[in-house]
């Protein structure tokens, strides 16, 4: 243990926390006592002559500043996005590190403990960079936007104190968790160490949720008078309409982000490894990173849809700007990046089958899965309104292309994104069972397996019933409400399929149960809802949002139940062949690097969209941005800035990981 480095890191982190507290307190005191101090100063006789008073220059309140000639908005954009990316890594890695450590403690496999420790070593190095960028962001905001930050401090200063205290807590538990690893490594001490990791996650997640309230307040302000800005309820401002949707979206996105970054780190280490043992270790780490990234990425479109729907509900104008206005083409770029992630993840899984003996029997299925994935990708990125010239419009006779216009609307895109998710999930199942042969009867797993299956199916069925009751209770026009009836019938069919899958599993026919759920779900959520989506769009557009949530609910129920069935189906199954870790081509490592670049670019793009939706508003609908840089960037300008952010992040994270590697070498000498 290097106590000198520990002390330096703790002192630096505590300094930043004290800075945040002092900044918030100073701003709050200045705003609350400003009027009184002005009156006192005005009443004091300074002894100056009238001539001297005329020469004195009155103090001018500055609302906007630049940074050495650089526009303040550009500076804040770059610094805040870099801070968010490092924060995403620092918040996500502890979530799965603690789970990995728990698996190691339960199974007594040292490789899981070693993996968790190596990831935590990266975490401890990245934390200081995250804190430094957070301090730089605070300086940039208060320096370039003093008027805006003065108001934000007035609204949120009690929560800023809580933020600083949580930062103290995160610092304590992070370094306690990291530096007590060897000390608390046996017996009950291991579970005490895991408890430290759990508390690290509690404080880290709380920090993220506190900061999210400030960002979402700017998009959907609450608890203030929209004309005067008077504070009516600080709790309403904190728990604003978009706070929870952003929390859910960011937690899932952070885990996917952290997994793919870890996968890229493992890919670089694999290609530089000199021994077979190191290659095997980093091949396994790359697989774990890709697994975590894809596992979190599969539900991410659902969370994104939920957030987008809530943005529409908070402000229809903002929603139209997002999907049909200035930002619509950014979602085409988003579709390309998401498609790259799904294609890259499946490509890596296919390469990974080469290291598994017995996987050859599943190889013929891969080409069909790839055809489906590329078809979904093509539909997803097809725009509804093509950028056509006047001559091109004259040739086709209308604004929309007669064929592609059917793929550019949400009815088609919702269908293919659900099919894409189901296809990727199917790839996971094939990879998981690649080296498994004869399975054991379900009855052999005892009552624990039966109770788990009953609880899983019971909860999913209860959720579907609850959602169906909510649909029936919707207050809609009499002419529109009948269009909900097919949705209710589809939910009923899915419930019957779930119960049927439960009985088939109990009858030792788990594969048939999985097949049943896949067939029913694809038939409803992809085929039928694709057709019915067009009907709803034409005759009852209000029902489209309920149709989309019904699709998501049915797909998620299948993913959950099929996962649990698969766990018991192949538990203690006979192995056809072992996994030869390290025996994977370098092209698979390039796929991991591509996934990292794609997820970093996607996070930069979505950060631009989320913040840019406010257009020229600091606080949407109340405080307008009147600075010279208050404009919506063009797609080209956005592309250059996001590319710069991606380059800077990858460069910085490579430097941070290199420094962590140097520390590891020093320790091992």
C-alpha positions in Angstrom: 0.0 0.0 0.0 1.4 3.4 -1.0 0.3 5.7 1.9 1.9 8.7 0.3 -0.2 8.4 -2.9 -3.3 7.6 -0.8 -2.8 10.8 1.3 -2.3 12.9 -1.8 -5.4 11.6 -3.5 -7.5 12.1 -0.4 -6.3 15.6 0.2 -6.9 16.5 -3.5 -10.4 15.1 -3.5 -11.3 16.7 -0.1 -10.0 20.0 -1.5 -12.4 19.8 -4.4 -15.3 19.0 -2.0 -14.5 22.0 0.2 -14.3 24.2 -2.9 -17.8 23.1 -3.9 -19.2 23.8 -0.4 -17.4 27.2 -0.2 -18.6 28.2 -3.6 -22.2 27.3 -2.8 -22.2 29.0 0.6 -20.5 32.1 -0.8 -23.0 32.4 -3.6 -26.0 31.8 -1.3 -24.8 34.4 1.3 -24.0 36.9 -1.4 -27.5 36.6 -2.9 -29.4 36.6 0.5 -27.5 39.5 2.0 -26.7 41.5 -1.2 -29.6 44.0 -0.7 -28.7 44.7 2.9 -25.0 45.2 2.2 -25.8 47.6 -0.6 -28.0 49.6 1.7 -25.3 49.7 4.4 -22.6 50.7 1.9 -24.8 53.4 0.5 -25.3 54.9 4.0 -21.7 55.0 4.9 -20.0 58.3 4.5 -16.8 57.6 2.6 -15.5 61.1 2.9 -15.0 61.4 -0.9 -15.5 64.7 -2.5 -18.2 65.2 -5.1 -15.5 65.4 -7.7 -14.0 62.0 -6.7 -17.5 60.5 -6.7 -18.0 61.6 -10.3 -14.7 60.0 -11.3 -15.5 56.6 -9.6 -16.8 53.9 -11.9 -19.9 52.1 -10.7 -19.7 48.3 -10.4 -21.2 46.5 -13.4 -22.8 43.1 -13.0 -21.5 40.8 -15.8 -23.8 38.1 -17.0 -21.5 36.4 -19.6 -17.8 36.1 -20.1 -15.5 34.3 -22.5 -12.5 32.2 -21.8 -9.5 34.0 -23.3 -11.5 34.7 -26.5 -13.1 31.2 -26.6 -16.9 31.3 -26.4 -18.0 30.2 -22.9 -20.7 27.9 -24.3 -18.1 25.9 -26.2 -15.8 25.7 -23.2 -18.6 24.4 -20.9 -19.8 22.0 -23.6 -16.4 20.3 -23.9 -15.5 20.3 -20.2 -18.9 19.1 -19.1 -19.0 16.3 -21.6 -15.5 15.1 -20.7 -16.5 15.2 -17.0 -19.7 13.3 -17.7 -17.8 10.6 -19.6 -15.3 10.0 -16.8 -18.1 10.2 -14.2 -20.0 7.5 -16.2 -16.9 5.3 -16.0 -16.3 6.0 -12.3 -20.0 5.4 -11.4 -20.5 2.3 -13.6 -17.4 0.3 -12.8 -18.2 -0.1 -9.0 -21.6 -1.4 -9.9 -20.3 -4.5 -11.7 -17.0 -4.7 -9.7 -18.9 -5.4 -6.5 -21.0 -8.1 -8.3 -17.9 -9.7 -9.7 -16.3 -9.7 -6.3 -19.4 -11.3 -4.8 -19.3 -14.0 -7.5 -15.7 -14.7 -6.6 -16.5 -14.8 -2.8 -19.4 -17.2 -3.4 -17.6 -19.5 -5.8 -14.1 -19.2 -4.3 -12.6 -18.5 -7.7 -9.6 -16.2 -7.4 -9.9 -15.1 -11.0 -13.0 -13.1 -10.3 -11.4 -11.4 -7.3 -8.3 -10.6 -9.4 -10.5 -9.1 -12.2 -12.4 -7.0 -9.7 -9.2 -5.7 -8.2 -7.7 -4.8 -11.6 -10.8 -2.9 -12.5 -10.8 -1.1 -9.2 -7.2 -0.1 -9.8 -8.3 1.6 -13.0 -11.2 3.2 -11.1 -9.0 4.8 -8.4 -6.8 6.4 -11.1 -9.7 7.7 -13.1 -11.5 9.1 -10.0 -8.9 11.9 -9.6 -9.3 12.9 -13.3 -13.1 13.0 -12.8 -12.8 15.2 -9.8 -10.3 17.5 -11.5 -12.7 17.9 -14.5 -15.6 18.5 -12.1 -13.6 21.3 -10.5 -12.7 22.8 -13.9 -16.4 22.6 -14.9 -17.4 24.5 -11.7 -14.9 27.2 -12.4 -16.0 27.4 -16.1 -19.7 27.7 -15.1 -19.3 30.3 -12.4 -16.7 32.2 -14.5 -18.5 32.3 -17.9 -22.1 32.3 -16.7 -22.2 34.1 -13.3 -25.8 35.3 -13.6 -27.2 31.9 -14.5 -25.2 30.1 -11.8 -26.2 32.7 -9.2 -29.9 31.8 -9.8 -29.2 28.1 -9.9 -27.4 28.4 -6.5 -30.4 30.2 -5.1 -32.7 27.4 -6.1 -30.4 24.4 -5.3 -28.0 25.5 -2.6 -29.3 23.1 0.1 -28.8 20.2 -2.3 -25.3 21.5 -3.1 -24.3 21.0 0.5 -25.7 17.5 0.3 -23.7 17.0 -2.9 -20.5 18.0 -1.2 -21.1 15.7 1.8 -21.9 12.8 -0.6 -18.6 13.6 -2.4 -16.8 13.2 1.0 -18.6 9.9 1.4 -17.6 8.6 -2.1 -14.0 9.6 -1.5 -13.9 7.8 1.8 -15.5 4.5 0.6 -13.6 4.5 -2.7 -10.2 4.6 -1.1 -11.3 2.4 1.8 -12.5 -0.2 -0.7 -9.4 0.0 -2.8 -6.7 0.0 -0.1 -8.3 -2.5 2.2 -8.5 -5.2 -0.5 -5.7 -7.3 0.8 -6.5 -6.5 4.5 -10.1 -7.7 4.2 -9.6 -10.7 1.9 -10.7 -13.7 4.0 -13.7 -14.9 5.9 -16.1 -12.3 7.2 -13.6 -9.6 6.3 -14.4 -10.3 2.6 -18.1 -9.5 3.2 -17.1 -6.3 5.1 -15.1 -5.3 2.1 -18.1 -6.0 -0.2 -20.2 -3.8 2.1 -17.7 -1.0 1.5 -18.2 -1.4 -2.2 -21.9 -1.3 -1.8 -21.7 1.9 0.1 -19.4 3.3 -2.6 -22.2 2.6 -5.1 -24.8 4.2 -2.9 -22.8 7.5 -2.6 -21.8 7.5 -6.2 -25.4 6.9 -7.5 -26.7 9.6 -5.1 -24.2 12.1 -6.5 -25.3 11.3 -10.0 -29.0 11.8 -9.1 -28.3 15.1 -7.3 -26.5 16.4 -10.4 -29.3 15.1 -12.7 -31.8 17.3 -10.9 -30.0 20.4 -11.9 -29.8 19.4 -15.5 -33.4 18.3 -15.8 -34.6 21.4 -14.0 -33.1 23.4 -16.9 -35.2 21.3 -19.3 -38.4 21.0 -17.3 -38.4 23.7 -14.6 -40.7 23.2 -11.6 -41.2 24.8 -8.2 -40.7 28.4 -9.5 -42.8 31.2 -10.8 -42.2 31.1 -14.6 -42.6 34.9 -14.9 -40.7 36.2 -11.9 -38.4 33.3 -11.1 -39.5 33.3 -7.5 -38.8 30.0 -5.7 -42.1 28.4 -4.7 -40.9 24.9 -3.8 -37.3 23.6 -3.8 -38.4 20.0 -3.5 -40.6 20.4 -6.6 -37.6 21.9 -8.4 -35.4 18.9 -7.4 -38.0 16.2 -8.1 -38.9 17.7 -11.5 -40.8 15.9 -14.2 -37.7 14.6 -16.1 -35.6 13.7 -13.1 -36.5 10.0 -12.8 -36.5 9.2 -16.5 -33.0 10.7 -16.8 -31.8 8.8 -13.7 -33.0 5.5 -15.2 -31.5 6.2 -18.6 -28.2 7.4 -17.2 -27.7 4.4 -14.9 -28.2 1.9 -17.7 -26.2 3.9 -20.2 -23.3 4.3 -17.7 -23.1 0.5 -17.2 -23.1 -0.1 -20.9 -20.4 2.7 -21.3 -18.2 1.2 -18.5 -18.5 -2.3 -19.9 -17.4 -1.3 -23.4 -14.5 0.9 -22.1 -13.3 -2.1 -20.0 -13.6 -4.3 -23.1 -11.4 -1.8 -25.1 -8.8 -1.8 -22.3 -8.7 -5.6 -22.3 -8.3 -5.6 -26.1 -5.3 -3.4 -26.0 -3.7 -5.5 -23.2 -4.5 -8.7 -25.1 -2.8 -7.5 -28.2 0.3 -6.5 -26.2 0.4 -9.6 -24.0 3.6 -11.6 -24.2 2.5 -14.8 -22.4 -0.4 -17.3 -23.0 -1.5 -16.7 -19.4 -1.9 -13.0 -19.9 -3.6 -13.5 -23.3 -6.1 -15.9 -21.6 -6.7 -13.4 -18.8 -7.3 -10.4 -21.0 -9.4 -12.4 -23.5 -11.7 -13.3 -20.5 -11.7 -9.7 -19.4 -12.7 -8.6 -22.9 -15.5 -11.1 -22.9 -16.8 -9.9 -19.5 -16.6 -6.2 -20.7 -18.5 -7.0 -23.9 -21.1 -9.1 -22.0 -21.7 -6.2 -19.5 -21.8 -3.6 -22.2 -24.3 -5.6 -24.4 -26.4 -6.8 -21.4 -26.9 -3.1 -20.4 -27.3 -1.9 -23.9 -30.2 -4.3 -24.8 -32.7 -2.5 -22.4 -31.2 1.0 -23.1 -33.4 1.7 -26.1 -36.4 1.1 -23.9 -35.1 3.6 -21.3 -34.4 6.0 -24.1 -37.9 5.7 -25.5 -39.3 6.3 -22.0 -37.2 9.5 -21.6 -38.2 10.7 -25.1 -41.8 10.2 -24.3 -41.5 12.1 -21.1 -39.8 15.0 -22.9 -42.8 15.1 -25.2 -45.1 15.2 -22.2 -43.1 17.9 -20.5 -43.0 20.1 -23.6 -44.6 19.1 -26.9 -42.6 21.9 -28.6 -39.3 20.4 -27.3 -40.4 17.0 -28.4 -41.2 18.1 -31.9 -37.8 19.9 -32.1 -36.2 16.6 -31.0 -37.8 14.3 -33.5 -39.1 16.5 -36.3 -37.1 19.7 -36.2 -33.5 20.8 -35.9 -32.4 17.6 -34.1 -34.1 15.0 -36.3 -31.0 14.2 -38.3 -29.0 13.7 -35.2 -31.2 10.7 -34.5 -30.1 9.2 -37.9 -26.5 9.5 -36.7 -27.7 7.9 -33.4 -29.2 5.0 -35.4 -26.0 4.4 -37.2 -24.0 4.4 -33.9 -26.5 2.1 -32.2 -26.5 -0.2 -35.2 -22.6 -0.3 -35.1 -22.9 -1.3 -31.4 -25.3 -4.2 -32.1 -23.4 -5.4 -35.1 -20.0 -5.1 -33.4 -21.2 -6.9 -30.3 -22.7 -9.8 -32.3 -19.5 -10.0 -34.4 -17.4 -10.3 -31.3 -19.7 -13.1 -30.0 -19.4 -14.9 -33.3 -15.6 -14.7 -33.1 -15.7 -15.8 -29.5 -17.4 -19.1 -30.6 -14.1 -20.0 -32.3 -12.5 -20.5 -28.8 -15.3 -23.0 -27.7 -15.2 -26.6 -28.7 -18.6 -27.8 -29.7 -19.8 -24.4 -30.9 -19.6 -25.5 -34.6 -23.1 -26.9 -34.4 -24.4 -23.3 -34.0 -22.3 -21.6 -36.6 -24.9 -22.1 -39.4 -27.4 -19.9 -37.5 -25.1 -17.0 -37.3 -25.6 -15.9 -41.0 -29.3 -15.8 -40.5 -29.0 -13.7 -37.3 -26.7 -11.3 -39.2 -29.2 -11.0 -42.1 -31.9 -10.0 -39.6 -29.6 -7.6 -37.7 -28.5 -5.8 -40.9 -32.1 -5.6 -42.1 -33.2 -4.0 -38.8 -30.2 -1.7 -39.0 -31.2 -0.5 -42.5 -34.8 0.2 -41.5 -33.8 2.0 -38.3 -31.5 4.5 -40.0 -33.9 5.2 -42.9 -35.2 8.7 -42.6 -38.8 9.5 -43.3 -38.1 12.8 -45.1 -35.1 12.4 -47.5 -33.0 15.5 -48.3 -34.3 15.8 -51.9 -33.7 18.6 -54.3 -36.6 20.2 -56.2 -35.8 18.1 -59.3 -35.8 14.9 -57.3 -39.1 15.7 -55.7 -40.5 16.3 -59.2 -39.3 12.9 -60.4 -41.0 11.0 -57.6 -44.1 13.2 -57.5 -44.1 13.8 -53.8 -42.0 14.9 -50.9 -41.5 11.4 -49.5 -40.1 8.5 -51.3 -42.9 6.0 -52.3 -41.1 3.0 -50.8 -38.7 4.2 -48.1 -41.4 6.4 -46.4 -42.9 3.3 -44.8 -39.6 2.5 -43.0 -39.0 6.1 -41.8 -41.9 6.3 -39.3 -42.0 5.1 -35.7 -44.3 2.1 -36.4 -41.5 0.5 -38.5 -38.7 1.6 -36.3 -40.3 0.3 -33.1 -40.8 -3.0 -34.7 -37.2 -3.5 -35.9 -35.6 -2.2 -32.7 -37.5 -4.9 -30.8 -36.5 -7.5 -33.4 -32.9 -6.3 -33.1 -32.9 -6.7 -29.4 -34.5 -10.2 -29.6 -31.9 -11.3 -32.2 -29.0 -10.1 -30.0 -30.5 -11.9 -27.0 -30.7 -15.0 -29.1 -27.0 -14.7 -30.0 -26.3 -14.5 -26.3 -28.2 -17.7 -25.7 -26.4 -19.5 -28.5 -23.0 -18.4 -27.1 -23.9 -19.4 -23.6 -24.9 -22.9 -24.6 -22.1 -23.4 -27.2 -20.1 -25.8 -25.1 -23.1 -27.4 -23.4 -24.4 -30.8 -24.4 -27.0 -33.0 -22.6 -29.0 -31.1 -20.0 -30.4 -32.3 -16.7 -34.1 -32.6 -16.1 -35.6 -29.5 -14.5 -36.9 -31.5 -11.6 -33.4 -32.3 -10.6 -32.7 -28.7 -9.6 -35.2 -29.0 -6.7 -37.7 -26.6 -5.1 -35.4 -23.6 -5.5 -35.7 -23.8 -9.3 -39.5 -24.2 -9.1 -40.0 -21.3 -6.7 -37.7 -19.0 -8.8 -39.6 -19.8 -12.0 -43.0 -19.3 -10.3 -41.9 -15.9 -8.9 -40.4 -14.8 -12.2 -43.4 -15.7 -14.3 -45.8 -14.4 -11.6 -44.1 -11.0 -11.4 -44.1 -10.6 -15.2 -47.7 -11.6 -15.5 -48.7 -9.2 -12.6 -46.9 -6.4 -14.4 -48.7 -7.1 -17.7 -52.1 -7.3 -15.9 -51.3 -4.0 -14.1 -50.4 -2.3 -17.4 -53.5 -3.7 -19.1 -55.7 -2.3 -16.4 -54.0 1.0 -16.8 -54.8 0.9 -20.6 -58.5 0.1 -19.9 -58.7 3.1 -17.6 -57.3 5.6 -20.1 -59.6 8.6 -20.6 -59.8 8.8 -24.4 -62.4 9.8 -26.9 -65.0 7.3 -27.7 -63.8 7.2 -31.3 -60.2 6.4 -30.2 -60.7 4.0 -27.3 -61.7 0.9 -29.4 -58.2 1.0 -30.9 -56.8 -0.1 -27.5 -58.7 -3.4 -27.7 -56.1 -5.2 -29.9 -53.4 -4.2 -27.4 -55.3 -5.8 -24.6 -55.8 -9.0 -26.6 -52.1 -9.2 -27.4 -51.2 -8.7 -23.7 -53.7 -11.6 -22.9 -52.0 -13.8 -25.5 -48.6 -13.0 -24.0 -49.8 -13.9 -20.5 -51.1 -17.2 -21.7 -47.7 -17.9 -23.4 -45.8 -17.1 -20.2 -48.0 -19.5 -18.2 -47.6 -22.1 -20.9 -43.8 -21.7 -20.8 -43.9 -22.2 -17.1 -45.7 -25.6 -17.4 -43.5 -26.7 -20.3 -40.4 -25.9 -18.2 -41.8 -27.9 -15.3 -42.4 -30.8 -17.8 -38.6 -30.7 -18.7 -39.3 -29.0 -22.0 -37.4 -25.8 -21.4 -36.2 -25.4 -25.0 -39.8 -25.7 -26.3 -40.8 -23.1 -23.7 -38.2 -20.7 -24.9 -39.2 -21.3 -28.5 -42.9 -20.7 -27.7 -42.1 -17.3 -26.1 -39.8 -16.2 -29.0 -42.5 -17.1 -31.6 -45.3 -15.4 -29.8 -43.3 -12.3 -29.0 -42.0 -11.9 -32.5 -45.5 -12.5 -34.0 -47.0 -9.8 -31.7 -44.4 -7.2 -31.1 -42.7 -7.3 -34.5 -45.1 -8.6 -37.2 -48.5 -7.6 -35.9 -47.6 -4.3 -34.2 -45.6 -3.2 -37.3 -48.9 -3.5 -39.3 -51.1 -2.2 -36.6 -48.8 0.7 -36.0 -49.6 2.1 -39.4 -53.3 1.7 -38.7 -53.0 3.6 -35.5 -50.9 6.3 -37.0 -53.6 6.9 -39.7 -56.8 6.6 -37.5 -55.8 7.1 -33.8 -52.4 8.6 -33.5 -52.8 9.0 -29.7 -52.8 5.2 -29.3 -49.3 4.9 -30.8 -47.5 5.7 -27.5 -49.5 3.0 -25.8 -48.7 0.5 -28.6 -45.0 1.2 -28.2 -45.1 0.6 -24.4 -47.0 -2.6 -25.0 -44.3 -3.8 -27.4 -41.6 -3.0 -24.9 -43.5 -4.8 -22.1 -44.1 -7.9 -24.1 -40.4 -8.1 -25.2 -39.0 -7.5 -21.7 -41.3 -10.2 -20.2 -39.9 -12.7 -22.8 -36.3 -11.6 -22.1 -36.7 -12.0 -18.3 -38.5 -15.4 -18.4 -36.3 -16.9 -21.1 -33.1 -15.9 -19.2 -34.3 -17.6 -16.0 -35.3 -20.7 -18.0 -31.9 -20.8 -19.7 -30.1 -20.6 -16.4 -31.8 -23.7 -15.0 -31.9 -25.4 -18.4 -28.1 -25.6 -18.7 -27.2 -25.6 -15.0 -24.8 -28.5 -14.4 -25.2 -29.6 -18.0 -22.6 -31.9 -19.5 -19.9 -30.0 -21.3 -19.1 -30.8 -25.0 -15.8 -29.0 -24.8 -13.9 -26.4 -22.8 -13.4 -22.8 -23.5 -9.8 -22.0 -24.7 -9.3 -18.5 -23.4 -6.7 -16.6 -25.4 -7.5 -18.5 -28.6 -9.3 -15.7 -30.4 -8.2 -13.7 -33.4 -7.1 -10.1 -33.2 -10.0 -9.0 -35.3 -12.2 -9.6 -32.3 -10.1 -7.1 -30.3 -10.6 -4.5 -33.1 -14.3 -5.1 -32.7 -14.0 -4.3 -29.0 -12.1 -1.1 -29.8 -14.8 -0.2 -32.3 -17.5 -0.7 -29.7 -15.6 1.7 -27.3 -15.3 4.4 -29.9 -19.0 4.0 -30.9 -20.3 4.2 -27.3 -18.1 7.3 -26.6 -19.3 9.0 -29.7 -22.9 8.0 -28.9 -22.6 9.5 -25.4 -21.2 12.7 -26.9 -24.0 12.9 -29.4 -26.7 12.3 -26.9 -25.2 14.8 -24.5 -25.5 17.4 -27.3 -29.1 16.5 -28.0 -30.2 16.5 -24.4 -28.6 19.9 -23.7 -29.3 21.4 -27.1 -33.0 20.8 -26.9 -33.3 23.9 -24.7 -32.2 25.9 -27.8 -31.4 29.4 -26.6 -32.7 28.9 -23.1 -30.7 28.4 -19.9 -33.8 27.4 -18.1 -36.5 26.4 -20.7 -39.3 28.8 -20.7 -38.0 31.1 -18.0 -34.3 32.3 -18.4 -33.2 33.0 -21.9 -29.6 32.8 -23.0 -28.6 36.2 -24.3 -24.9 35.6 -24.9 -23.3 36.0 -28.3 -22.9 32.2 -28.5 -26.6 31.4 -28.0 -27.3 29.6 -31.2 -28.1 26.0 -32.2 -25.0 24.5 -33.8 -25.3 23.0 -37.3 -24.8 19.2 -37.7 -21.3 19.9 -39.2 -20.3 22.1 -36.2 -21.7 19.5 -33.8 -19.8 16.8 -35.6 -16.5 18.6 -35.2 -17.0 19.4 -31.5 -18.2 15.9 -30.6 -15.2 14.4 -32.6 -12.9 16.6 -30.6 -14.5 15.5 -27.3 -14.2 11.8 -28.3 -10.5 12.3 -29.2 -9.8 14.1 -26.0 -11.6 11.5 -23.9 -9.9 8.5 -25.6 -6.5 10.2 -25.2 -7.1 11.0 -21.6 -8.5 7.6 -20.6 -5.5 5.9 -22.4 -3.1 8.1 -20.4 -5.0 7.3 -17.1 -4.9 3.6 -17.8 -1.2 3.8 -18.8 -0.5 5.5 -15.4 -2.4 2.8 -13.6 -0.3 0.2 -15.5 2.9 1.9 -14.3 1.7 1.8 -10.7 0.9 -1.9 -11.1 4.4 -2.6 -12.5 6.0 -0.7 -9.7 4.1 -2.7 -7.1 5.0 -6.1 -8.7 8.8 -5.4 -8.8 
